[in-house]
């Protein structure tokens, strides 16, 4: 239900950022201008569209989740009064969410509010990205530690490790080569060449550091599988960033505008703006929602707080990304290696996930949606139709996320060397 509320508000934000929807409403709704004047939204309802409207609506949604984050602090079972507030009263919550999103339009001194809220949104958006990157690094370590523990009882786990590691590096290498073919040219595209070279070099660097003798002495479970996972993610973010980069247009020998440094098949796709907008928006909502739900479980919360199982207690199995099995919890039998996860069907003795952390992640996701839909720092000229055709803000956010991910992973490798007297879990 919370995810449904989140989707409804995100779709509303996308509609508010659509110039096509605004024109269609003006053409097909009778007495449109009179209605806009009656609700004091401007002559053409300009106060209900654009980046400022999205900021207000997302402010209401962020406040909604932040209030529930405070209300659900320290809930240990689902039978308490505050737990019933979290798990019920859906109609009244929908009314509250609608009231808070609408009430944001009546905040006095809108200019000051928007300027201040923009910086809050940027901080929250980057924090949301940081949580995803931390969980990815934790997942890479967890996977390698899990399968390495299996080699003690079955040597076939060595073959599994080698095969998956080979696949990961093949994907990363193949992706970088394909991007070099399609996103660079013999003459020009120097920025793309530099970025591909830098990110490819970072993949080589983290691989060498992961298997270096000094790191192996402090972290015997460190290996190429983790660096292969991070390399694949770096490749994905590099591709996503290059796809989000504004197209470069030059004049050819005949005086015609020619788009360079992008694949030829991509130019035909972007001609159908409506198709790209619908598909891109659906994918954007799906990815954000998946990130929210896979970041709000107890396993993800434990990982962010540095609570891990000891290597000798690991059960050899495929470790799903943090949060996928929403109803799984560790049992005493699982820790002893006797059986796998046990499904919990109720919360009589304890909650399966942390309610306050759940709402906090959705609070950050609200800020991330606000900044993403409004093109981050290019908000004044933003609209949903041009969102997927390229933006420098989105390009640099993705590139920065790529480099931060590498930095986080390197920190997990180097930190035990810098602080030899301290115990590290991964």
N, C-alpha and C positions, 0 to 999 in steps of 0.2 A: 504493500500500500504506500509506503514512503517512496519507493521507487516510482510508483505511478504518479504520485504528486510531483515528484521531481521532473518526470517526463513531461507532464502537462505544462509546467512553468517553462521548461526549456523550449518546448514547441511554441509557446506563446512568445518567448523572446525571439525565436527565429522569425515568426510572423511579423513582429514589430520591426525587425531589421530588413524586411523585404519591401523594396520599392514597388515590385509588381503587385503585391497584395494591396498596398496603399492606393495605387491607381485603379485597381479593379473595384475596390470599395467605393471610391469616389464616383466611378462610372455607373455602378449598378445599384447602389443604395439610394432610394429616394430621400430627398430633403437631407442629404448628407451634411452639407455645410451648416444648415440650421441646427441639426443635431449636435454638431461639434461646438457651435457657439452656445448651445443650451447647457452643455456639460462643462463649459469653459475650458475646452481643450484646444482652442485656437480656431482659426477660420477653416482649416482643412485637417483638423485633429493632429496637427504637427507635434503636439505635446505627448501624444500617445504612440508615436513611432520614433525610430532612431535610437542612437546609443543612450541618450539621457533617459528614455523610457525603460530601456533594458536595465540600466543601472538601478532605477527605482524598483522595478519588479524583482530583480535579484537581491536587492537590499531586503525586501520583505521576506523572500525565501530564506536568505541567510539568517535573518533574525529568528525566523520560525525554527530552524534547526538548532540555532545557538541556544534558544530558550529551552528546547527539549534536552539539549546537552546538559544544561545546568540542572534541569528537573530530574534527570536520570543518573546523576552522580552517585556512586557507591551503592548501586542496586545489586544485590547478591542472589536474589531469587525472584521468580516471576509471580509470587503470591502477595507481594507488598502492594500498597496503594499506588505508589509511584510507578510500579511495573504495570499495573492495570492502565494507567494513563498512557504508557508507551504502547501497549498492546491493544488498545481499544479506542472507542469514541471517535471513529474515523470521520463521521459526518461533521462533527463539531471541529475536528482538526482541519477539514477542508474549508469550512467557513472561516476559521482563524487564519489559515494561509491566504485565502482570498482577501480577507480584511487587511492583513499586513501588507500584501502586495499593493492593494489599492491605497492604503493609508500613506504609503511612501510618496505618492504624488502630491500630498498636502504638506510635506515638510517645508517649513519656511526657509528662506535664503537658499534657494535651490543651487545657485552657482557655487557657493561655499561647500554645500553638501556634496555636489558632484565631484569637485576637485579633491576633497578629502577622501571620499569613498573610492575614488580611482586608485589612490595609493594603497588603501586597505585591500582592495581587490587584487592589485599586483602582488602584494606580499602573500595573501592567501592562495592565489593561483600558483605562485612558485613553490609554496609549501606543499600544496597538493601534488605537484610534479615531483618534489623531493621525496614524498612518502612513497610514490610509485617506484622511484629509482632505488630507494633503500630496500623495498620489498623484493625488487628484482635481484639485487646483489645478494640479499639473504637467500633467495630461492636458489641461486647458482651455487652458493656454498652448501646449502642443505642437500641439494641433489647429489653433488659430488661426495659429501660426507656419508650420505645414505647408501650409495652404491659401493663406496669404498669399504664400508662396514660389512657389506655382503660378501666381499672377497674372502673373509675369514672362514666362511662356511662353504662357499661354492666358488670355485675359480672361474666359472662362466661369467661372473660379474666383471672380470677383467676384460673379457671380449665385448661385453655390453658397453663398458666405459670407453673402450677404444673405438667401437663403431659409432657411438653417439658423438664422441669428440670429433671424429673424422667428418661426420655429417655436418656438424656445426661449423667447422672451419671451411668445409666445401661451400656451404651456403654463404658465409661471410665473404670468402674470396670471390665466388661467382658473382655475388651482388656488386662488389666493388668493381669488378671487371666490366660487368654490364653497364654500370653507371658511367664508367670511363668511356664506353663505346657510344652510349646514347646521349649523355649530358656534356660531352666535350667534343671539340672539333680540332682539327690540325692547327688552324689559325684562330686565335681568340679563346674565349671561355676560360681565361686564366684563373678566375676566382674558383670555378668548379674544379679545375685541376689541382689547385692548392689545397682546397678542402678535402678532396678525395685522398690526396697524398698525406695530409696531416692525420686524417681519421684512420687511414690504412696503417700509418706508422704507429698510431696509438694502439691499434689491435696487436701489432707485433710487440710493442713495448710491454703491454700487460701480460702477454704470453710468456715472454722471457722472464719477467719479474716473478710470475707464478711458479716457474720451475727452477728458479735460481736457488743455489745451495743454501744461502742465508735464510731465505723464506722457508725452504723445506725443513730446515732444522727447527724452526719455531712452529711451523704449521705443516706437519707431515701430510695432512689431508688436502693441502692445496695442490691443484693440478691444472691440466689443460682444459678439463671440462668446464670449470667456472669461466675461464677466460674465453672459451669458445662461445658460451652463452652470452657473455657481455659483448663479444665481437659481433655476434649476430644482431644484437640489439643496436649496437653502434651503426651497423650497416643499414638496419631499418630506419633509424632516425636520420641518417645521412640521406637516404632516398626520400624520406618524407620531407626533409628540409629542402632538398633540391626541387622536389615537386611543388613546394610552396613558394619558391622563389619567383619573383616577377619575371616575365619573359623579356629577353633582350631582343630588340628590333633594330635592324640595320638596313641600309640601302644596298641593293645588289648592283651589278653593272648596268642593269636596265632601269635603275631609278625606282624600283619597287621595294616596298617594305617586306623584309624577310625576318622571320623569327628564328633565332639561333639558340644553341645550347639547350634545346629541349627535343625529345623524341618526335619524329614526324607523325606517328600515330596519335600522339597526345594533342596535336593541333586540331585534328578533326573532331576529337571528343569534346573539346571545350567550346565548339561552335554551338552545341545545344546547351544553352545556359540552364534551362529549366531541369533537364535531365541531370546535369552535374550537380545542381543545387539540391535537388531532392535526394539523390543517392548520397551525396557528400554529407548532407545534414543528418540523414538516417544513420550513416556510419559514425559520424561524430557523436551523436546521442548514445549509440550503442557502446562505443568505446569508453565514454565517460561513465556510463552506468555500470559497465563491467568493472572498471577500475574502482568505483565506489564499493560495489558489493564484494569484490575480492580483497578490499582493504579494511573491511569492518569486522572481520572475524577475530576470535580469540587468538588463533595462531598468528595472525598478522600483528595484533597488538603485542603479543609476547615477543615477536621478532623485533619490533621497533624498540622494545624495552630491553633487548639484549638477553632474553631468556631462551636458551636452547638446551636441547637434550645432549648429554655426553655422547661422544662417538661410539663408545662401547654399548650404549643402550639403543642405538639406531636399529630400526627394522628395515630390511632391504626390500624396497618396493619403489614404485615410481612416485616421487614426491610432487603432487600437483602444486601449481603456483599458489602462494599463500591465499587462503580464503575460499578456494573453489568448493571444497566439501563443507558447506555451511553448517551441517548438522553433525560433523565429526568432532570427536574430542579424544584426547589421550586417556587411556585407562592403565591400571596397574599391570594388567596382563600384556598390553602392548609394549610397555616399557621393558618388561622382562623378555620380550621377544617371542611370546607364546602365541599371540594371535594379533590380528590387525585391528583397524579402527572399529569402534563400536558406535552404532548410531543411537543418538539420544532423541527420544520422541517427546519428552516433556522437560520442564525446568524446575522440578520440585526441590532438588538439592542445590541447584546453582544454574546460572544463566549460561547458555551455550556461547553467547557472544556478549561483549561489553556494550551496554546500551548507550552510555554517554560517548564512548569512542565512535560508535556507529553514527550518531548525530553529528559529532565533530567532523568526521570525514565528509558527510553530506554538506555541512556548512562550508568547508573548504571547496568542495566541488561546485557549490553555488557561485563562489567567487571565481573559480576557474572558468565556469561557463560564461559568466559575465565578461571576463576579459577576452576569452576566445571568440565569442560571437561578435564582439565589438572591435575585433582586430587588434587587441592589446593596446598599443600606444598610437595607432593610426585610427582612432575612434571617430574623428570628425567626418571622414570620407567613407566610413565603413557601411556596407550593406551585404546582405546574405547572398545576393546574386554574384558579386565579385569576390566573395570570401574565398572560393576555391580556385580562383584564377591567379593567385599569388599575392603575397604581402611580405614586405621586408621584416615587419615585426614578428610575424609567425615564423619566418625563416630563421631569424636569430634566436628566438625562444627555443626552437627545436635543436639548433646547433648547440646552444648553451646547455640544454638538457643532455645532449650526447656527451659533451665534455665533462659535465658534472657526474654523470654515471661512471665514466672512466676514473675520475678522481676519487669517487666513493669506493670503488673497487680497489684502487691502488692503496687507499688508506687502510682498508681491511688487511691488506698484505704487509704494509710497511709499519703499521702501528705497533705490532708485537716487537719489531726490531728497535723502534724508538723508545719503547717502555718495557724493557725486558723483565722488570720485576712485577709487572701486572699481568693477570690472567685474562686472556681473550677467548671468547666462545667460538669464533670462527677464524 
